[in-house]
Amino acid sequence: MDITILGAGVLGLSSALQLADKGHKITIFAHKFPQSFSIDYTSDWAGANWRSVCSNDDLAMQRFEGDTLKHFLEMAKTHPQLVRKCMSYDIFDPREPDDNDARMIRKADVGNGELPWFATLCNNFKVLKPLEDGQAVPTDEREILPEGAAFGIAFETVTLNAPAYVQYLLGELRQRDNVNIVEGKVDALADLPGKVIINCSGLGAKYLTDVQDANVYPTRGQTVLVKNTTNLVDTWSRVGEKTLSYLIPRPGTRLVDGHEEDAGLIVGGCQQPNCYNAEVDEELAETMLEWARTLYPVIFPADHKFEIIRHNVGLRPSRKGGVRVEADQLKDGRPVVHAYGIGGWGFQSSWGIAMRVAELVALL
């Protein structure tokens, strides 16, 4: 089948690779590609790691995330420079949960005794609670909650070198004879060639004249990439009333002046809905570094000096109502499969969403 995919972010490239490997003729049409380092090419700026954010009743997202985790765990065996198995330690300070409290895990899931859906998916899942008088201290200091924390969770997961991973996907596609890659812009899906269109346009879905999805909006993210001087392997997060902090070490290396150095450590973060500002907020950057110094005493001393590699600013392609993955039809009768609006969770659901895209194409 002759298929055109609009968009070359992690969703577009993952979908293209799965469809190409099923024998379809693929054209990837995009304005931005890996290594664009543009605010509107989000995949270059991602952390990235696998930390589920979906609720216990969101079966569709559970499938996307679960299938993706299984894929990444296999990749960690064959491509450790791109994907690495690790532990995740997520700490929650006392706060009032709200309807949008999906940033790491819904507090109520653990606070009310209900384990999150991925407790049975991820190995070595544990709930971490404050020590009580007379209770034995855990032998693993990472499982000791810092002072003031309400609870935490720990589980096996993966961390990715996000920019290297999307470069890998693009490289795999370039090696296939049934894939054509075109750089350019379109105003509408109808302007694209192909018998089937896959819409992985991200924020572009808001502006395509034959989509105009008013539910799509940007969520600005900003992080700091620093040298991983402590050789941190695991991912960490700590969420409170006024903090959204996370640490994501990237596997692999980066080339600096002809020699290899560690790929770095992502220090975050923030979520700023409907903000298009491409400039680095220096005050916010310092706040995130200060969070890292003070919120993770098991990792950093209070006077730790970070060696900054780069500041990252990107626009996450968010959507009210969640990601859109469904079949549709253009006015000219050609079928469309939409896959956009995943927000900041693109990498951790990418392979599963691409699997669903391939299923929908097979049903056409």
C-alpha positions as a printed NumPy array, in Angstrom:
array([[  0.   ,   0.   ,   0.   ],
       [  1.217,   3.535,  -0.806],
       [  1.267,   5.403,   2.539],
       [  2.324,   8.973,   3.347],
       [  3.191,   9.896,   6.922],
       [  3.075,  13.545,   7.947],
       [  5.549,  14.235,  10.732],
       [  8.985,  12.909,  11.701],
       [  8.82 ,  13.028,  15.482],
       [  9.025,   9.865,  17.529],
       [  5.404,   8.898,  16.675],
       [  5.832,   9.471,  12.944],
       [  9.163,   7.65 ,  12.711],
       [  7.967,   4.711,  14.84 ],
       [  4.834,   4.354,  12.711],
       [  6.864,   4.606,   9.511],
       [  9.266,   1.887,  10.608],
       [  6.529,  -0.546,  11.584],
       [  4.581,   0.036,   8.367],
       [  7.706,  -0.178,   6.201],
       [  8.621,  -3.5  ,   7.777],
       [  5.168,  -4.799,   6.835],
       [  6.006,  -4.162,   3.177],
       [  4.154,  -0.902,   2.572],
       [  5.609,   1.822,   0.371],
       [  6.248,   4.739,   2.729],
       [  6.743,   8.457,   2.14 ],
       [  7.684,  10.512,   5.197],
       [  6.809,  14.178,   4.706],
       [  7.974,  16.609,   7.371],
       [  9.201,  20.13 ,   7.955],
       [ 11.511,  19.163,  10.836],
       [ 13.678,  16.082,  11.347],
       [ 15.989,  14.777,  14.097],
       [ 18.826,  17.171,  14.908],
       [ 16.659,  20.159,  13.952],
       [ 17.   ,  21.42 ,  17.539],
       [ 13.97 ,  23.617,  16.966],
       [ 11.443,  24.45 ,  19.669],
       [  8.687,  22.85 ,  17.587],
       [ 10.567,  19.579,  17.017],
       [  9.958,  18.189,  20.481],
       [ 11.662,  14.804,  20.168],
       [ 15.172,  16.301,  20.191],
       [ 14.581,  17.846,  23.612],
       [ 12.994,  14.918,  25.444],
       [ 14.517,  13.199,  28.48 ],
       [ 13.414,  10.474,  27.987],
       [ 12.287,   7.642,  30.233],
       [  9.334,   5.321,  30.863],
       [  7.212,   6.463,  33.794],
       [  3.518,   5.784,  33.36 ],
       [  1.138,   8.691,  33.798],
       [ -2.152,   7.053,  32.885],
       [ -4.877,   6.14 ,  35.347],
       [ -5.966,   2.646,  36.294],
       [ -9.052,   2.867,  34.069],
       [ -7.336,   4.174,  30.911],
       [ -6.953,   0.842,  29.138],
       [ -5.96 ,   2.315,  25.777],
       [ -3.003,   4.238,  27.189],
       [ -2.032,   1.264,  29.322],
       [ -1.753,  -0.788,  26.155],
       [  0.308,   1.876,  24.367],
       [  2.675,   2.277,  27.299],
       [  2.888,  -1.424,  28.112],
       [  3.719,  -2.433,  24.533],
       [  6.317,   0.319,  24.362],
       [  8.003,  -0.755,  27.593],
       [  8.273,  -4.341,  26.348],
       [  9.847,  -3.085,  23.117],
       [ 12.345,  -0.886,  24.965],
       [ 13.34 ,  -3.677,  27.35 ],
       [ 14.269,  -5.773,  24.309],
       [ 16.133,  -2.84 ,  22.766],
       [ 18.108,  -2.417,  25.983],
       [ 19.635,  -5.842,  25.289],
       [ 20.691,  -4.999,  21.722],
       [ 21.149,  -1.198,  21.742],
       [ 22.374,  -0.239,  25.241],
       [ 23.774,   3.025,  23.896],
       [ 20.182,   4.084,  23.121],
       [ 18.068,   2.376,  25.794],
       [ 19.178,   1.262,  29.261],
       [ 17.322,  -0.665,  31.93 ],
       [ 17.349,   1.068,  35.311],
       [ 15.296,   1.749,  38.423],
       [ 12.9  ,   4.657,  38.832],
       [ 12.49 ,   6.343,  42.216],
       [  9.5  ,   8.681,  42.428],
       [  8.951,  10.683,  45.601],
       [  5.76 ,  12.529,  46.51 ],
       [  5.547,  15.328,  49.025],
       [  2.271,  16.156,  50.828],
       [ -0.112,  18.055,  48.558],
       [ -3.696,  18.24 ,  47.419],
       [ -4.262,  16.121,  44.286],
       [ -6.223,  17.669,  41.438],
       [ -7.904,  16.518,  38.233],
       [ -4.744,  17.185,  36.228],
       [ -2.529,  15.256,  38.612],
       [ -1.193,  12.857,  35.973],
       [  2.339,  14.206,  35.885],
       [  3.926,  11.149,  37.441],
       [  1.216,   9.023,  39.057],
       [ -2.123,   9.844,  40.609],
       [ -1.526,  10.312,  44.314],
       [ -4.819,   8.642,  45.168],
       [ -3.713,   5.361,  43.591],
       [ -1.202,   4.764,  46.365],
       [ -2.624,   7.047,  49.034],
       [ -5.865,   5.043,  49.079],
       [ -4.118,   1.697,  48.936],
       [ -4.785,   1.04 ,  45.238],
       [ -1.613,   0.156,  43.368],
       [ -1.053,   1.736,  39.951],
       [ -1.772,  -0.437,  36.938],
       [  1.912,  -0.94 ,  36.126],
       [  2.707,  -2.44 ,  39.54 ],
       [  2.331,  -5.881,  37.952],
       [  3.996,  -4.895,  34.673],
       [  7.26 ,  -3.533,  36.066],
       [  9.664,  -5.74 ,  37.972],
       [ 10.619,  -4.932,  41.565],
       [  7.728,  -2.535,  42.14 ],
       [  7.702,  -1.189,  45.685],
       [  5.752,   1.408,  47.642],
       [  8.096,   3.508,  49.763],
       [  6.746,   4.873,  53.045],
       [  8.207,   7.05 ,  55.802],
       [ 10.022,   5.094,  58.487],
       [  8.141,   4.537,  61.72 ],
       [  9.669,   4.134,  65.176],
       [ 11.293,   0.747,  65.519],
       [ 11.101,  -0.029,  61.812],
       [ 14.195,  -1.504,  60.196],
       [ 16.059,   0.891,  57.927],
       [ 16.19 ,  -0.348,  54.296],
       [ 19.611,  -1.631,  53.287],
       [ 19.306,   0.237,  49.982],
       [ 19.601,   3.933,  50.832],
       [ 17.681,   4.824,  47.663],
       [ 14.571,   3.367,  49.322],
       [ 14.79 ,   5.684,  52.326],
       [ 12.424,   8.598,  51.836],
       [ 13.92 ,  12.041,  52.422],
       [ 12.566,  14.146,  55.26 ],
       [  9.126,  15.594,  54.553],
       [  8.138,  13.12 ,  51.841],
       [  4.693,  11.507,  52.064],
       [  5.439,   8.344,  50.095],
       [  7.253,   7.062,  47.033],
       [  7.387,   4.249,  44.532],
       [ 10.26 ,   2.341,  42.967],
       [ 10.238,   0.031,  39.951],
       [ 12.354,  -1.251,  37.071],
       [ 12.054,   0.786,  33.895],
       [ 14.187,   2.203,  31.077],
       [ 15.88 ,   5.469,  30.223],
       [ 16.582,   6.609,  26.66 ],
       [ 18.981,   8.867,  24.839],
       [ 16.129,  10.681,  23.102],
       [ 17.949,  12.582,  20.327],
       [ 20.096,   9.546,  19.52 ],
       [ 17.017,   7.294,  19.458],
       [ 15.113,   9.36 ,  16.875],
       [ 18.307,   9.575,  14.813],
       [ 18.465,   5.781,  14.986],
       [ 14.87 ,   5.46 ,  13.772],
       [ 15.543,   7.816,  10.863],
       [ 18.728,   5.932,  10.002],
       [ 16.845,   2.628,   9.949],
       [ 14.262,   4.121,   7.6  ],
       [ 16.903,   5.515,   5.247],
       [ 18.266,   1.991,   4.79 ],
       [ 14.952,   0.66 ,   3.469],
       [ 14.287,   0.687,  -0.258],
       [ 10.542,   1.149,   0.276],
       [ 10.93 ,   4.447,   2.181],
       [ 11.121,   7.923,   0.652],
       [ 11.848,  10.973,   2.825],
       [ 10.669,  14.433,   1.772],
       [ 11.271,  17.746,   3.535],
       [  8.554,  20.369,   3.161],
       [  5.358,  21.961,   4.461],
       [  1.696,  21.432,   3.623],
       [ -1.43 ,  23.34 ,   4.613],
       [ -3.727,  20.324,   4.528],
       [ -3.603,  16.539,   4.636],
       [ -5.343,  16.556,   1.254],
       [ -2.212,  18.134,  -0.257],
       [ -0.216,  14.979,   0.441],
       [  0.214,  12.116,  -2.039],
       [ -0.53 ,   8.508,  -1.165],
       [ -3.511,   6.207,  -0.922],
       [ -3.429,   6.369,   2.885],
       [ -2.363,   9.3  ,   5.083],
       [ -0.954,   8.933,   8.607],
       [ -1.287,  12.182,  10.543],
       [  1.544,  12.454,  13.076],
       [  1.695,  16.234,  12.827],
       [  1.767,  17.007,  16.564],
       [  0.961,  20.674,  17.134],
       [  0.441,  20.993,  13.388],
       [ -2.951,  19.302,  13.753],
       [ -4.225,  22.596,  15.138],
       [ -3.416,  24.411,  11.892],
       [ -3.993,  21.892,   9.084],
       [ -7.035,  23.253,   7.244],
       [ -8.731,  19.871,   7.01 ],
       [ -8.081,  18.969,  10.654],
       [ -8.096,  22.205,  12.704],
       [ -8.224,  20.381,  16.012],
       [ -9.033,  23.091,  18.566],
       [ -8.171,  20.688,  21.389],
       [ -4.475,  20.777,  20.484],
       [ -2.258,  23.148,  22.453],
       [  1.442,  23.473,  23.346],
       [  2.853,  22.718,  26.759],
       [  6.213,  24.407,  27.106],
       [  8.937,  22.374,  28.725],
       [ 12.375,  23.472,  29.848],
       [ 15.219,  21.34 ,  31.18 ],
       [ 18.956,  21.585,  31.713],
       [ 21.366,  19.007,  30.287],
       [ 24.351,  18.697,  32.627],
       [ 27.367,  16.431,  32.82 ],
       [ 26.596,  13.253,  34.73 ],
       [ 29.472,  13.706,  37.16 ],
       [ 27.91 ,  11.424,  39.79 ],
       [ 27.462,   8.594,  37.241],
       [ 23.762,   8.424,  38.041],
       [ 22.065,   5.44 ,  36.378],
       [ 18.532,   5.495,  37.797],
       [ 15.784,   8.009,  37.075],
       [ 14.319,  10.094,  39.888],
       [ 11.402,  12.44 ,  40.363],
       [  9.968,  14.446,  43.234],
       [  6.609,  16.164,  43.067],
       [  5.184,  18.626,  45.574],
       [  2.833,  21.584,  45.792],
       [  5.3  ,  23.863,  44.018],
       [  7.854,  21.443,  42.592],
       [  7.986,  19.185,  39.555],
       [ 11.523,  17.891,  39.659],
       [ 13.077,  15.004,  37.769],
       [ 16.473,  13.551,  36.9  ],
       [ 16.915,  11.469,  33.75 ],
       [ 20.405,  10.164,  32.949],
       [ 20.901,   9.466,  29.251],
       [ 22.622,   6.242,  28.205],
       [ 25.425,   6.22 ,  25.664],
       [ 27.854,   8.981,  24.857],
       [ 28.119,  12.239,  22.928],
       [ 30.985,  13.386,  20.736],
       [ 32.812,  16.47 ,  22.04 ],
       [ 35.801,  17.861,  20.107],
       [ 36.578,  14.476,  18.628],
       [ 36.295,  12.44 ,  21.824],
       [ 33.42 ,  10.754,  23.619],
       [ 31.898,  11.992,  26.86 ],
       [ 28.874,  10.806,  28.817],
       [ 25.542,  11.642,  27.19 ],
       [ 24.577,  13.778,  30.152],
       [ 21.867,  14.095,  32.769],
       [ 18.547,  15.842,  32.181],
       [ 17.495,  18.044,  35.108],
       [ 13.901,  19.241,  34.985],
       [ 11.359,  20.378,  34.798],
       [  8.228,  22.398,  34.115],
       [  4.871,  22.261,  32.358],
       [  3.587,  25.573,  30.991],
       [  0.356,  25.155,  28.985],
       [ -0.278,  27.469,  26.022],
       [  3.164,  29.04 ,  26.288],
       [  5.135,  29.504,  23.058],
       [  8.194,  31.213,  24.55 ],
       [ 11.342,  29.82 ,  22.899],
       [ 13.759,  31.707,  25.153],
       [ 15.535,  30.067,  28.079],
       [ 14.158,  31.217,  31.426],
       [ 17.418,  31.571,  33.368],
       [ 15.656,  31.94 ,  36.721],
       [ 13.666,  28.757,  36.121],
       [ 16.828,  26.926,  35.069],
       [ 18.539,  27.837,  38.325],
       [ 15.415,  26.829,  40.266],
       [ 15.499,  23.371,  38.67 ],
       [ 19.181,  22.964,  39.531],
       [ 18.485,  24.077,  43.101],
       [ 15.672,  21.519,  43.337],
       [ 18.148,  18.852,  42.303],
       [ 20.635,  19.962,  44.968],
       [ 18.092,  20.034,  47.793],
       [ 15.457,  17.397,  46.98 ],
       [ 17.739,  14.393,  46.412],
       [ 20.187,  14.258,  49.34 ],
       [ 21.117,  10.673,  48.492],
       [ 22.499,  11.872,  45.115],
       [ 23.812,  15.423,  45.43 ],
       [ 25.352,  17.421,  48.269],
       [ 23.737,  20.798,  48.899],
       [ 26.738,  22.6  ,  47.38 ],
       [ 26.972,  20.442,  44.238],
       [ 28.298,  22.307,  41.199],
       [ 26.577,  21.356,  37.956],
       [ 28.491,  21.53 ,  34.675],
       [ 25.913,  22.742,  32.171],
       [ 26.037,  21.328,  28.649],
       [ 22.909,  22.936,  27.233],
       [ 19.524,  24.424,  28.076],
       [ 16.566,  22.723,  26.393],
       [ 13.244,  24.337,  25.483],
       [ 10.518,  22.493,  23.589],
       [  6.774,  22.575,  22.969],
       [  5.029,  19.352,  23.914],
       [  2.096,  18.591,  21.562],
       [ -0.706,  18.328,  24.122],
       [ -4.401,  17.737,  23.501],
       [ -7.51 ,  18.175,  25.636],
       [ -9.067,  14.744,  25.891],
       [ -5.758,  12.975,  25.367],
       [ -3.974,  11.493,  22.4  ],
       [ -5.967,  10.963,  19.209],
       [ -5.37 ,   7.565,  17.596],
       [ -8.18 ,   6.7  ,  15.207],
       [ -9.17 ,   6.197,  11.577],
       [-10.806,   8.983,   9.599],
       [-11.438,   9.96 ,   5.98 ],
       [-10.54 ,  12.936,   3.812],
       [-13.164,  14.673,   1.691],
       [-11.62 ,  13.048,  -1.383],
       [-12.345,   9.639,   0.121],
       [ -8.804,   8.673,   1.098],
       [ -8.426,   7.1  ,   4.543],
       [ -6.491,   8.837,   7.309],
       [ -5.111,   7.445,  10.544],
       [ -4.525,  10.13 ,  13.169],
       [ -1.796,   9.749,  15.8  ],
       [ -1.11 ,  13.026,  17.576],
       [ -1.623,  14.92 ,  20.825],
       [  0.461,  12.735,  23.128],
       [  1.883,  15.676,  25.083],
       [  5.046,  14.925,  27.034],
       [  4.586,  11.162,  26.964],
       [  5.554,  10.471,  23.337],
       [  8.585,   8.257,  23.819],
       [  7.063,   6.052,  26.51 ],
       [  3.986,   5.302,  24.375],
       [  5.497,   5.627,  20.875],
       [  5.954,   1.993,  19.888],
       [  2.557,   0.98 ,  21.22 ],
       [  0.83 ,   3.818,  19.361],
       [  2.689,   2.837,  16.187],
       [  1.459,  -0.734,  16.641],
       [ -2.106,   0.571,  16.827],
       [ -1.548,   2.708,  13.71 ],
       [ -0.404,  -0.403,  11.838],
       [ -3.484,  -2.289,  13.057],
       [ -5.799,   0.47 ,  11.823],
       [ -4.067,   0.488,   8.425],
       [ -4.526,  -3.277,   8.18 ],
       [ -8.277,  -2.813,   8.689],
       [ -8.636,  -0.409,   5.742]])
